[in-house]
Amino acid sequence: VGLSDRVIVVGVNTAGNAVSVSSFTPATDTAIQNLAASVLSGVGVGTLAVCKVAGADQFMIVANLNGTIRTRRYTNAGVVVVPSGGQYADVAVGASALAVEASSTANQVTIAMVVSGEARLFSFNLATGASIGSGPFVPFTGDTSVEVSLVRVSGGLQVVSSVSSGSTPTIKTNFYTVATNTFADTI
């Protein structure tokens, strides 16, 4: 993830039980600097997703920790940022794919995941950690999603998914208004 003056590198340790964060500042560093050896840990770290917080020098990590999806926000130094209302709620489902998008301007963080072939969305207030509505919200009802991505566009998020419901694999997209948890028409 590219921040203002550095690149953040996020990965899973070789034992598969912790997410680690390192950074590299091109202007001054000659080697990658380890920021935190275990920012998220648990038995069996599965899929993970990372994004820059738009409008802030921060990043988000979402990880599947043995069937529980955990979301955390960090400063550019790898220090966890705790929302004023406590940490973002864990989601107790195993996900085969994850995506995350966050914006300090919109004061939102949205997690997309694929659970048993169904794309699901959960959104939170970035500053307080409070849920925005009571998800999951499903953008592609009746379709079998394989991957899912989120892109911030004017007024909301574009949810994009590779879908294998028919005889030919397809890419579908749906516009999601986070504040009202509503979708436009699927394309």
Helices and strands as residue ranges (DSSP letters): E 7-12, E 18-24, E 33-41, E 45-54, E 58-65, E 68-75, E 80-81, E 97-103, E 108-115, E 118-125, E 145-153, E 156-163, E 170-177, E 182-183
